[in-house]
C-alpha cells in the first residue's frame, strides 16, 4: 500500500519537462490519501481541504503565488489549533453563557442618620 516518491531529481526533471505527468502523480497520490481515510467524516474533511487547496492554486497567478497562499492557509490553521489549545473552552452552542445577563437591583440610598446607626 505504501508508495515511495520518485527521487527529488526525478521530480525536478518532471516539473521542468513533463509537468502534466507530475500533476497526474500529485493527483493520484492525493486521491490515495483521501481514499485511505479511516472514516467517512475524515474523508469528507480531506476532500474539502483538497478542494480549498485546488481553488487557491487556480486563483494564484503563478506556482510561487500558489505556494504562498497554501502556506498561509496552513499558518492560519495552525494558529487556530494553537488558540483552541491555549484558551479556555467556550460553549458556542449556548449564547446565554457567552453573554450573561443579570437583573440589577436598586437599593434606596442611606440617609446620613441611617449611616450613623450602622
N, C-alpha and C positions, 0 to 999 in steps of 0.2 A: 504494500500500500504506500509506503514511504517512497518519495521520488526525490532524487537529488537534482539540484540545478546544474546546468552546464557550467563549466569553468568561467570565471569572470571575463577572461579574454574572449571566449566564445560569445558571451552575451554582448560584449562591446562590439565585436565584429557583426553580430546580428543587428544591433542597433544602428550601425553605420550602413550596412549593406543589405540587410533583409528586415526592415522594420515591421513588415507585415507578419513575418514568421515569429518575431519576438512578441508582437501583440497577441498572436494566436497562443503562444506559450503562456503569456501572462493570464489571458482569459481562461485557459484550460486549468492552470494551477489554482486560480482564484475560485473557479467553479468547483474544483475538487475540495477545497477547504470548506466552502459553503455546504456542499452536499454531505460532508462528513460531520456536520454539526450534530451534537448529541440529542438535541430536542428540536421540535418544530419551531418553538419560540426563538431559540438561538439562531436557527436557520433564517427565519424571517428578519431578525435583527441584523444578521450579517448581510442579507440581501439588501436591506435598507441602507446600510452603511456603504456597501459597494455601489449602490445607486448614487448616493451623495458624492462619492469619490469620482465616479464616472462623469457626473454633471460638472464637478469642479474642473476636471480635465478638459471637458468640451468647452467650458466658458473661458478657460485660460487661453491667452494668445500664443503661448509657447510652452514647451516642456518644462522650462525653468519656472515659468509662472505657475504652471500646474503643480510642480513640486512645492513651491512656496505656499500655495493655497492649501494643499493637503497637509503640509507640515503645520500650518496654522490651525487646521481642524483638529489635528492630534494634540496640539498645545492647549486648545480650548477644552477638549475632552479631558485631558489630564488635570487641568485646573479645576474643572467641575468635580472630578473624582477627589482631588485633594480637599476641596471645600467641603464635600459631603463627609469626608473622614475627620476633619478637624473642627467642624461646627456642630453644635448640638442639633439633635434631630428635631425638626419642626413638623408637626402634624399638618399636612397640606389638605387633608380631607375635611377638617373641621375648622372653617373660617372663624368661628366664635372663639376658638382658643388662640388664634393668631391675633385677633383684635379684641381683647377683652373689654367688656363694658361693665359699668357699675352705676348704682344709684347713689347720688351724692346727697347726703342728709344735711340740712341746715339746722344748726343749733342756735338758740337765741343767745345774744351776746350778754356777757356778765355786766352787771352794773358795778360801780365802784364799791358799793356797800356789800354786794354779794361776794366780790373777790376778797374783801377783808375777812369775811367769815370762813373762807376756805382754808 
